[in-house]
Amino acid sequence: MKASAFVYPWDVAGDPGAADRIAGLGVEQATLAAAYHSTRALTPRHPRHRIVTAEHAAVLYPPGDRWAGRVLRPYVAGDWAPGDAWGEAAGALAAAGLEVHTWVVLAHNSRLGMEHPHTSVVNAHGDRYPWAPCIAQPAVRAYLVDLAAEAAVRPGAHGTELESLGWYGLRHLHAHDKTAGVALGDAGEYLMSLCFCPDCRDGYGGHGLDADKLAAVVRAALEPVWRGAPDGEGWRDVERLLGADTAAATLAWREHTARTLQEDAVAAVRAAAPEGFQVLLHADPVSYHCGANAGVDPAHILSRADGVVVPCVGGTELLAPFAARAGLDTVLAANLTVVSGLGGSPDTLAADAARAQDAGATELRLYHAGLASDGDLAAVREALSGH
């Protein structure tokens, strides 16, 4: 199977040996971040730094003229990725023989939410999630679609992988995160991720719901959770907490909103890209799930994109719904973490890859070549050498 390693521009720019080292892992592709959220990242082999602090979500290239005069626009990176950091890194990776694809993070932007609070998801208690732009808002949607097209189609890129192209909710590793004290469960996560901004309130109304009454029902349903009562798992528990008809109406609004955004973003990327440009989505086959791997309907998204990148840490069960809908040319990329310190298992990569292939995967994504230790990278090289 074809394998690609995730990489940040700061892993490569300024390190003359980085590109050859990544190519030496045995991967054919580098998936290089072009737009990314705030992070603090280790760079264990870079000659000039060991820690990179990306203070806010930013594009890692100079943004174009399309943003002139617009209120919602991408932020440029600071000294962690100055100038055209993506272009510099992409050139080095291509020179090392790697096919370069862009990695574009979309509906995950804390600075956007801090500077423009009205753009954020608002839960049933009135709390805003600044890291989660509400994808129902027309201005947010226009911003995300244009960002997808611009960040995806960088000079020299052969394809793109679009992350968080859907609803982002409560779950997010925020700075010094302190939200694990109460186990919300799958149903609680959904309830705490329902948005009640003006656009979503109107959206619920279009599906026969009164937004004020819905918010009250959600708050009441969550009360036992705050007292420590065990919450159930899965959609049946959402139906139990909200009532089946109400739950279905909330999901219909959210699925329609996410689907149409995904359609518009993929179409915008294709319109800007050269022939043969590959478009993949980081995706979860459970449509009501939120986060970096957007909840999707497998049949729908595979009718729009060239394939999906699916999280496979801990198992390959999420591949099956996509494999059942895949065509001959569909890309099903199994995303495996190979950083031991982040819960990955590089020592079992060969076996994990074989299981993923048996489950329908056609490619591998390895997270993350820049963050991994030398020992982790050695295990990756060994696994891929016999792959």
GIWOGI-V148069 format. One record per backbone hydrogen bond with DSSP energy under -1.0 kcal/mol. NH is the residue of the N-H (numbers start at 0). CO is the residue of the C=O. Records with the same first field share a line. If there is no record, write none. Layout:
BEGIN
NH=CO / CO
END
This chain:
BEGIN
3=363
4=28
5=365
6=30
10=7
11=8
12=8
14=11
17=14
20=16
21=17
22=18
23=19
24=21
25=22
27=2
28=2
29=98
30=4
31=100
32=6
33=102
34=102
35=57
38=53
40=51
42=49
45=42
51=40
53=38
57=35
58=74
59=33
66=63
67=64
69=66
76=58
80=77
84=82
85=59
87=83
88=84
89=85
90=86
91=87
92=88
93=89
94=90
95=91
96=93
97=92
98=27
100=29
101=158
102=31
103=160
104=34
105=162
106=163
107=105
108=130
112=108
113=109
114=110
115=111
118=115
119=116
120=131
122=126
125=122
128=120
131=128
133=118
136=133
140=136
141=137
142=138
143=139
144=140
145=141
146=142
147=143
148=144
149=145
150=146
151=147
152=148
153=151
156=153
157=99
159=277
160=101
161=279
162=103
163=291
165=163
173=171
176=173
186=231
187=183
188=184
189=185
190=186
191=187
195=121
200=196
201=197
202=198
203=199
204=200
205=201
206=203
207=204
208=203
213=209
214=210
215=211
216=212
217=213
218=214
219=215
220=216
221=217
225=221
226=222
227=224
228=223
237=233
238=234
239=235
240=236
241=237
242=238
246=242
247=243
248=244
249=245
250=246
251=247
252=248
253=249
254=250
255=251
256=252
257=253
258=254
259=255
260=256
261=257
262=258
263=259
264=260
265=261
266=262
267=263
268=264
269=265
270=266
271=267
272=268
276=273
277=157
279=159
280=306
281=161
282=308
283=293
288=285
290=166
293=281 / 291
294=288
295=283
300=296
301=297
302=299
303=300
304=300
305=278
307=330
308=280
309=332
311=334
314=311
318=315
322=318
323=319
324=321
329=326
330=305
332=307
333=362
334=309
335=364
337=366
341=338
342=339
343=338
344=336
347=344
348=345
351=347
352=348
353=349
354=350
355=351
356=352
357=353
358=354
359=356
360=355
361=331
362=331
363=1
364=333
365=3
366=335
368=5
371=367
376=372
377=373
378=374
379=375
380=376
381=377
382=378
383=379
384=380
386=383
END
